Amino acid sequence: MSQKFSYAVHATDGSARLGTISTPRGDIRTPAFMPVGTAATVKAMRPESVRETGADILLGNTYHLMLRPTAERIDRLGGLHRFMNWDRPILTDSGGFQVMSLADLRKLTEEGVTFRSHVDGSRHHLTPERSMEIQKLLGSDIVMCFDECPALPADEMRVAESMRLSMRWAQRSRDAFGDRPGHALFGIQQGGVTQHLRAESAEKLREIGFDGYAVGGLAVGEGQEAMFGVLDYACDMLPEDRPRYLMGVGKPDDIVGAVKRGIDMMDCVLPSRSGRTGQAFTRRGVVNIKNARHQDDPRPLDEDCTCPACRSYSRAYLHHVFRSQEIISSMLLTWHNLHYYQELMGDMRAAIGQGRFAAFEAQFHADRADGDIERL
């Protein structure tokens, strides 16, 4: 097992890349999907079960953990890995996304952001330096720079100002992170959907120098076509010998399109959140288990899936426990969705390695176009 952080590309197919990120806590096979464990838990899942789905790495949330139970408490209890019983790599976001999503609870200055907690209204000051301190206390393996990201659409001047502030914060994050062998710091490219701003951001990040690079500021309201338009050029602006992480994405077709364009890592709450709201992702698209058509259906969600929900339970049962608001519904549907996402990543890794990504992509879209199995 590697004692330092490194990245290797094993094969490419067009812009799609097959690789491995090596860390002291284990290897991450790329392209990788990171389940989101916001408050030190992937909702409705045991960490062992998340690992069984094939996940190599989880994401933890700086903002939520700093509010409760606090980073200092987690540090006293042995760090986030021990606290949540996950011994493999963890990436922590910087709190920057909440800067955007909690705009009505915050005050933004050059120094940083003052938040009002959504939990109890208490005031907190988050700066690049404090974000680095919190993520160090948590003990995460991959640390994200503190950044600011405007919701789209936004005018170019607002996007440019925000991007340049994020680049100044990126330098401060790098300085505060210091030298931490075995831990990685990722810079975050900003610039909205404007190519020259993305180029300016990438140039500044390369000048500072990071262990990996994220494409930030997408999946914030611009739509898939615009997102893919940015990814068509954004990946090429970033160093080839470092992992590229698309933050907060997404739906299965978003993920396939992002990998096609050169993205190595993604995260999203969608598979777990959708599981809790009765939506299951399958090769043939999304199944809404709450629909009455499933109430007498003895067949599994997906007969080719090997997850516990599909191996042992019928659509009729899954419909019943969802309608009855039983906890097992969230457990089974979340497990299924995370299993589906990890299987999708594995299929893409195999396709890239065998030089058949275009054929994989065509089959992926054809299967989804077929729609769900015929109702009984």
C-alpha positions as CSV (number, residue, x, y, z in Angstrom):
1,M,0.0,0.0,0.0
2,S,1.3,3.4,-0.9
3,Q,2.5,5.7,1.9
4,K,2.0,8.8,-0.2
5,F,-0.6,10.2,-2.5
6,S,-0.1,9.5,-6.2
7,Y,-2.1,9.1,-9.4
8,A,-1.5,6.8,-12.5
9,V,-3.3,6.6,-15.8
10,H,-3.4,3.0,-17.1
11,A,-5.4,3.4,-20.3
12,T,-7.3,6.0,-22.3
13,D,-10.1,5.8,-24.8
14,G,-10.7,9.1,-26.4
15,S,-10.7,11.5,-23.5
16,A,-11.9,8.9,-21.0
17,R,-9.2,7.7,-18.6
18,L,-8.7,4.5,-16.5
19,G,-6.5,5.0,-13.5
20,T,-5.7,4.5,-9.9
21,I,-5.3,7.1,-7.1
22,S,-3.0,5.6,-4.4
23,T,-3.3,6.8,-0.8
24,P,-2.0,5.4,2.5
25,R,-5.5,4.2,3.3
26,G,-6.0,2.3,0.0
27,D,-6.3,2.7,-3.7
28,I,-9.2,4.4,-5.5
29,R,-10.1,3.0,-8.9
30,T,-11.0,5.7,-11.4
31,P,-13.4,6.7,-12.8
32,A,-14.7,6.7,-9.2
33,F,-18.1,7.6,-7.8
34,M,-17.9,8.8,-4.2
35,P,-21.1,8.3,-2.1
36,V,-21.9,11.3,0.1
37,G,-21.6,10.8,3.9
38,T,-22.7,14.4,4.8
39,A,-22.8,14.0,8.6
40,A,-20.4,11.1,8.9
41,T,-22.9,8.6,7.6
42,V,-24.3,7.6,4.2
43,K,-27.9,7.8,5.2
44,A,-29.6,4.5,5.7
45,M,-26.4,2.5,5.1
46,R,-23.8,0.9,7.3
47,P,-20.2,1.7,6.3
48,E,-19.6,-2.0,5.7
49,S,-22.6,-2.1,3.3
50,V,-21.3,1.0,1.4
51,R,-18.0,-0.8,0.9
52,E,-19.8,-3.9,-0.3
53,T,-21.4,-1.9,-3.1
54,G,-17.8,-1.3,-4.4
55,A,-17.1,2.2,-3.1
56,D,-13.4,2.9,-2.6
57,I,-13.9,6.4,-1.1
58,L,-16.5,8.5,0.7
59,L,-17.2,12.2,0.9
60,G,-17.7,14.0,4.2
61,N,-19.1,17.5,4.6
62,T,-17.0,20.2,6.4
63,Y,-19.8,22.6,7.0
64,H,-22.2,20.1,8.6
65,L,-19.5,18.4,10.7
66,M,-18.1,21.7,12.0
67,L,-21.5,22.5,13.3
68,R,-22.2,19.1,14.9
69,P,-20.5,17.2,16.5
70,T,-17.7,19.8,15.7
71,A,-14.3,19.0,14.1
72,E,-12.6,19.4,17.5
73,R,-14.8,16.6,19.0
74,I,-14.2,14.3,16.1
75,D,-10.4,14.9,16.4
76,R,-10.5,14.1,20.2
77,L,-12.4,10.9,19.3
78,G,-9.6,9.7,16.9
79,G,-10.6,11.4,13.6
80,L,-13.4,10.9,11.1
81,H,-12.3,7.5,9.9
82,R,-12.5,5.9,13.4
83,F,-15.5,8.0,14.3
84,M,-17.7,6.7,11.5
85,N,-16.0,3.3,11.1
86,W,-14.7,3.8,7.6
87,D,-11.0,2.8,7.2
88,R,-10.7,3.7,3.6
89,P,-10.1,7.1,1.9
90,I,-12.3,10.1,2.7
91,L,-12.6,13.3,0.7
92,T,-14.0,16.3,2.6
93,D,-15.5,19.3,0.8
94,S,-14.4,22.7,2.0
95,G,-17.7,24.3,3.1
96,G,-17.7,26.4,-0.1
97,F,-20.8,24.9,-1.6
98,Q,-22.8,25.9,1.5
99,V,-21.5,29.4,0.9
100,M,-23.6,29.4,-2.2
101,S,-26.6,27.2,-1.0
102,L,-27.0,29.2,2.3
103,A,-26.7,32.6,0.7
104,D,-29.5,34.0,2.9
105,L,-27.6,33.0,6.0
106,R,-24.2,34.4,5.2
107,K,-22.0,37.5,4.8
108,L,-19.2,37.2,2.3
109,T,-16.0,39.3,2.5
110,E,-12.4,39.0,1.2
111,E,-11.4,37.4,4.5
112,G,-14.0,34.6,4.3
113,V,-17.7,33.9,5.1
114,T,-19.7,34.5,8.3
115,F,-22.5,31.9,8.5
116,R,-25.6,31.6,10.7
117,S,-26.0,28.0,11.5
118,H,-29.1,26.4,10.0
119,V,-29.2,24.2,13.1
120,D,-29.4,26.7,15.9
121,G,-28.7,30.2,14.4
122,S,-25.2,30.4,16.0
123,R,-22.6,32.5,14.1
124,H,-19.5,30.9,12.5
125,H,-16.6,32.4,10.6
126,L,-15.2,30.2,7.8
127,T,-12.0,31.2,6.0
128,P,-9.6,29.3,3.8
129,E,-7.3,28.9,6.9
130,R,-10.2,27.7,9.1
131,S,-11.4,25.3,6.4
132,M,-7.9,23.8,6.2
133,E,-7.8,23.5,10.0
134,I,-11.2,21.8,10.2
135,Q,-10.3,19.3,7.4
136,K,-7.0,18.5,9.2
137,L,-8.9,17.9,12.5
138,L,-11.2,15.6,10.6
139,G,-8.2,13.7,9.2
140,S,-9.5,13.5,5.6
141,D,-7.2,12.1,3.0
142,I,-8.2,14.5,0.2
143,V,-8.8,18.1,1.3
144,M,-10.6,20.6,-0.9
145,C,-9.6,24.3,-1.2
146,F,-12.1,26.8,0.2
147,D,-13.9,28.5,-2.7
148,E,-17.0,30.5,-3.6
149,C,-19.3,29.6,-6.4
150,P,-22.2,31.7,-7.7
151,A,-25.4,29.9,-8.7
152,L,-26.0,30.0,-12.4
153,P,-27.2,31.8,-14.5
154,A,-25.1,34.8,-13.3
155,D,-23.7,37.7,-15.3
156,E,-20.0,37.4,-16.4
157,M,-18.8,40.2,-14.1
158,R,-20.2,38.4,-11.1
159,V,-18.7,35.1,-12.2
160,A,-15.3,36.7,-12.9
161,E,-15.2,38.4,-9.4
162,S,-16.2,35.2,-7.7
163,M,-13.6,33.1,-9.6
164,R,-10.8,35.6,-8.8
165,L,-11.8,35.6,-5.1
166,S,-11.7,31.8,-5.2
167,M,-8.2,31.9,-6.7
168,R,-7.0,34.1,-4.0
169,W,-8.5,31.7,-1.5
170,A,-6.9,28.8,-3.3
171,Q,-3.4,30.4,-2.6
172,R,-4.4,30.9,1.0
173,S,-5.6,27.3,1.3
174,R,-2.4,26.0,-0.2
175,D,-0.3,28.1,2.2
176,A,-2.4,27.0,5.2
177,F,-2.4,23.3,4.2
178,G,1.4,23.2,4.4
179,D,3.3,19.9,3.9
180,R,1.2,16.9,4.9
181,P,2.7,13.6,3.5
182,G,0.0,11.1,2.6
183,H,-2.7,13.8,2.4
184,A,-3.7,15.6,-0.8
185,L,-5.0,19.1,-1.5
186,F,-7.2,19.7,-4.6
187,G,-7.7,23.1,-6.2
188,I,-11.1,24.0,-7.7
189,Q,-11.4,25.5,-11.1
190,Q,-14.2,28.1,-11.4
191,G,-15.4,30.4,-14.2
192,G,-19.0,29.4,-14.8
193,V,-19.7,28.6,-18.4
194,T,-17.3,31.2,-19.8
195,Q,-14.3,29.6,-21.5
196,H,-11.7,32.4,-21.0
197,L,-12.6,32.6,-17.3
198,R,-12.1,28.8,-16.9
199,A,-8.7,29.2,-18.7
200,E,-7.7,32.0,-16.3
201,S,-8.7,29.9,-13.3
202,A,-6.9,26.8,-14.5
203,E,-3.7,28.8,-15.2
204,K,-3.7,30.3,-11.7
205,L,-4.3,26.8,-10.1
206,R,-1.5,25.2,-12.1
207,E,0.8,28.1,-11.0
208,I,-0.1,27.4,-7.3
209,G,0.2,23.6,-7.8
210,F,-2.1,21.0,-6.4
211,D,-2.3,17.2,-6.0
212,G,-5.6,17.1,-8.0
213,Y,-7.9,19.5,-9.6
214,A,-11.7,19.8,-9.4
215,V,-14.1,21.3,-12.0
216,G,-16.3,23.4,-9.7
217,G,-19.3,25.6,-10.3
218,L,-21.2,23.2,-12.5
219,A,-24.5,21.3,-11.7
220,V,-25.7,24.5,-10.1
221,G,-28.6,25.2,-12.5
222,E,-26.9,25.5,-15.9
223,G,-28.3,22.3,-17.4
224,Q,-26.6,19.2,-18.9
225,E,-25.9,20.7,-22.3
226,A,-24.1,23.7,-20.9
227,M,-22.2,21.5,-18.4
228,F,-21.0,19.2,-21.1
229,G,-20.1,22.2,-23.2
230,V,-17.7,23.4,-20.4
231,L,-16.3,19.9,-19.9
232,D,-15.5,19.7,-23.6
233,Y,-12.7,22.2,-22.9
234,A,-12.2,22.4,-19.1
235,C,-10.6,19.0,-18.6
236,D,-7.9,19.8,-21.2
237,M,-6.9,23.0,-19.2
238,L,-6.0,20.9,-16.2
239,P,-2.8,18.8,-15.8
240,E,-2.9,15.3,-17.4
241,D,-0.9,13.7,-14.5
242,R,-3.4,14.7,-11.8
243,P,-6.9,13.4,-11.0
244,R,-9.9,15.5,-12.2
245,Y,-12.9,15.7,-10.0
246,L,-16.3,17.0,-11.1
247,M,-18.1,18.2,-8.0
248,G,-21.7,17.4,-7.2
249,V,-22.6,15.2,-10.3
250,G,-24.9,13.6,-10.8
251,K,-27.4,11.5,-12.7
252,P,-26.2,8.4,-14.5
253,D,-26.2,10.0,-17.9
254,D,-24.3,13.1,-16.5
255,I,-21.7,10.7,-15.1
256,V,-21.2,8.8,-18.4
257,G,-20.9,12.1,-20.3
258,A,-18.4,13.5,-17.8
259,V,-16.2,10.4,-17.9
260,K,-16.3,10.5,-21.7
261,R,-14.9,14.1,-21.5
262,G,-12.0,13.2,-19.1
263,I,-13.4,13.3,-15.6
264,D,-12.0,10.8,-13.0
265,M,-14.0,11.4,-9.8
266,M,-17.6,12.4,-9.0
267,D,-19.9,12.7,-6.0
268,C,-23.6,13.2,-5.6
269,V,-26.3,12.8,-3.0
270,L,-28.7,11.5,-5.7
271,P,-28.4,7.7,-5.3
272,S,-29.0,7.9,-1.5
273,R,-31.6,10.8,-1.6
274,S,-33.5,9.1,-4.4
275,G,-33.5,5.8,-2.5
276,R,-35.2,7.6,0.4
277,T,-37.9,9.1,-1.9
278,G,-38.8,5.8,-3.6
279,Q,-36.7,6.2,-6.8
280,A,-34.5,3.3,-8.0
281,F,-31.9,3.6,-10.8
282,T,-31.8,0.7,-13.2
283,R,-30.2,0.0,-16.6
284,R,-33.6,0.8,-18.0
285,G,-33.9,4.2,-16.3
286,V,-35.6,5.3,-13.1
287,V,-38.3,3.2,-11.4
288,N,-40.7,5.0,-9.1
289,I,-41.5,2.3,-6.6
290,K,-44.4,4.4,-5.2
291,N,-46.4,3.9,-8.3
292,A,-49.5,1.6,-8.0
293,R,-48.3,-0.5,-11.0
294,H,-45.8,-2.3,-8.7
295,Q,-48.2,-3.3,-5.9
296,D,-48.9,-6.8,-7.3
297,D,-45.5,-7.3,-9.1
298,P,-43.5,-10.3,-7.8
299,R,-40.5,-9.5,-10.0
300,P,-37.3,-7.8,-8.7
301,L,-36.4,-4.2,-9.5
302,D,-33.8,-5.4,-11.9
303,E,-33.3,-9.2,-12.5
304,D,-29.7,-8.7,-13.5
305,C,-28.8,-6.8,-10.3
306,T,-27.1,-8.7,-7.4
307,C,-27.8,-6.2,-4.6
308,P,-29.9,-7.4,-1.6
309,A,-33.0,-5.5,-2.7
310,C,-33.0,-7.3,-6.1
311,R,-31.8,-10.7,-4.8
312,S,-34.4,-11.1,-2.0
313,Y,-37.3,-8.7,-2.4
314,S,-40.1,-8.1,-5.0
315,R,-41.3,-4.8,-6.4
316,A,-44.5,-5.5,-4.6
317,Y,-42.7,-5.7,-1.2
318,L,-40.6,-2.6,-2.0
319,H,-43.8,-0.7,-2.9
320,H,-45.4,-1.8,0.3
321,V,-42.6,-0.8,2.7
322,F,-42.2,2.5,0.9
323,R,-45.9,3.3,1.1
324,S,-45.9,2.2,4.8
325,Q,-42.9,4.5,5.5
326,E,-40.9,1.6,6.9
327,I,-37.2,2.2,7.5
328,I,-36.2,-0.9,5.5
329,S,-37.5,0.9,2.3
330,S,-34.7,3.5,2.6
331,M,-32.1,0.9,3.4
332,L,-32.9,-1.4,0.5
333,L,-33.4,1.3,-2.2
334,T,-30.3,3.2,-1.1
335,W,-28.3,0.0,-1.2
336,H,-29.6,-0.8,-4.7
337,N,-28.9,2.7,-6.0
338,L,-25.3,2.8,-4.6
339,H,-24.8,-0.7,-6.1
340,Y,-26.1,0.5,-9.5
341,Y,-23.8,3.5,-9.4
342,Q,-20.7,1.4,-8.5
343,E,-21.6,-1.2,-11.2
344,L,-21.8,1.7,-13.7
345,M,-18.3,2.9,-12.7
346,G,-17.0,-0.7,-13.0
347,D,-18.5,-1.1,-16.4
348,M,-16.9,2.1,-17.6
349,R,-13.5,1.2,-16.2
350,A,-13.7,-2.1,-18.1
351,A,-14.8,-0.4,-21.3
352,I,-12.0,2.1,-21.2
353,G,-9.5,-0.6,-20.5
354,Q,-10.7,-2.6,-23.5
355,G,-10.9,0.4,-25.8
356,R,-14.7,0.1,-26.3
357,F,-16.1,3.1,-24.5
358,A,-18.1,4.3,-27.5
359,A,-19.9,0.9,-27.7
360,F,-20.5,1.0,-24.0
361,E,-22.0,4.5,-24.2
362,A,-24.3,3.5,-27.1
363,Q,-25.6,0.5,-25.2
364,F,-26.1,2.5,-22.0
365,H,-28.3,5.0,-23.8
366,A,-30.1,2.3,-25.8
367,D,-31.0,0.4,-22.6
368,R,-32.4,3.5,-20.9
369,A,-34.4,4.4,-24.0
370,D,-36.2,1.0,-23.7
371,G,-37.8,2.1,-20.5
372,D,-38.9,0.0,-17.6
373,I,-40.1,-3.6,-18.0
374,E,-43.7,-4.1,-19.2
375,R,-46.2,-4.0,-16.3
376,L,-47.9,-7.2,-15.5
